[in-house]
Amino acid sequence: MAEPRQSFETSIDAGIDGCVSVLLDFERYPEWSSPILEAIVVTRDDAGRGEHVAFALDMRIRTIRYTLAYAYDLPTRISWSLVDGDLQAVDGAYALQDREDSVVATCEQEIDLGFWVPGPIRRIAERQGLRDSVLEFKSEVERRRAQA
C-alpha cells in the first residue's frame, strides 16, 4: 500500500506548452533535476512520447532504480505509475492549469518505499523531495522560456 499522497503547487512564468515540453523531454531530466542521474526512454507511444521511462536517482545512501509508465491527457495532465524497480509503488501526476500569464503546476505523488521508515522522517523527506522537484521543474521551464 502506498503512503499518503503528497502534493506541491507553484506558479510558473511560462505558457502551458513550455511546461509540457520540459515534462516530455525525459532524456534531459538529469541536466536540471538534482537527484536524477539517468533517465532513459525504454518505449514510446504512437505519438512518440515516453511510455516507459527508466530512472536512476542518487538518494545519498544508495542509487534507486525504477521504471515508470506514463499516461497523457495533454495539455493539462501527465500521470505515472511504477512498472518495476527498487520501490514498492509509485503513483503520481502533474496537473497544469493555464492562467492568463502563467501556469499553475501541481504535482501529486504517493510512494511506497517497500521498507519501514519512521513516519515523521518519511513525510518530511517526501515533502521536501517533492517540493524541490517541482521548483527545479519551474526553474527549467522559466530558463528555457528566457532563452527562446
C-alpha positions, -999 to +999 in steps of 0.1 A: +000+000+000+013+034-010+020+061+016-003+092+020-004+114-011+019+144-011+012+175-032+030+207-041+018+236-063+036+265-079+031+292-104+053+291-135+060+322-156+056+304-190+029+290-212+015+255-208+033+244-240+067+252-224+057+232-193+047+202-214+078+204-235+100+201-204+080+173-189+082+153-221+119+158-225+129+129-203+164+125-216+173+160-203+160+155-167+195+148-154+205+182-165+181+200-142+167+176-116+194+172-089+187+136-078+182+122-113+214+105-126+198+089-156+165+089-175+161+065-204+130+063-226+125+025-229+094+026-251+074+053-268+037+056-275+022+061-310+027+099-306+064+094-299+061+103-262+078+084-234+056+055-225+080+036-202+109+055-187+138+041-166+153+063-139+183+062-116+182+085-086+210+094-062+194+091-028+226+097-010+226+063+008+223+044-025+212+047-061+175+039-066+164+025-100+129+021-113+107+023-144+076+043-147+047+040-171+033+074-183-002+083-194-012+116-211-042+139-211-024+168-227-020+196-223-034+195-188-023+163-172+006+138-172+005+108-148+028+079-140+029+046-121+056+021-112+063-007-136+092-022-117+123-013-097+137-008-062+104+008-048+072-010-039+049+016-055+049+050-072+018+068-084+017+105-094+007+132-118+013+167-129-018+189-134-013+221-154-037+250-153-033+277-179-036+312-165-036+345-184+002+350-179+014+318-162+007+282-155-002+267-121+016+233-119+005+209-092+024+177-087+009+149-065+026+117-057+024+086-035+055+065-028+058+032-010+095+025-004+089-011+004+106-008+037+098+009+070+110+044+077+096+063+107+066+083+097+077+118+106+111+113+088+095+098+058+069+126+055+095+153+058+118+137+033+089+131+008+075+166+012+110+182+007+118+160-022+085+167-040+089+205-033+125+205-046+114+185-077+086+209-086+108+240-080+136+226-102+110+219-129+097+255-126+133+268-129+140+248-160+107+258-178+114+295-170+151+291-181+141+277-214+115+304-219+141+331-213+164+315-239+137+313-266 
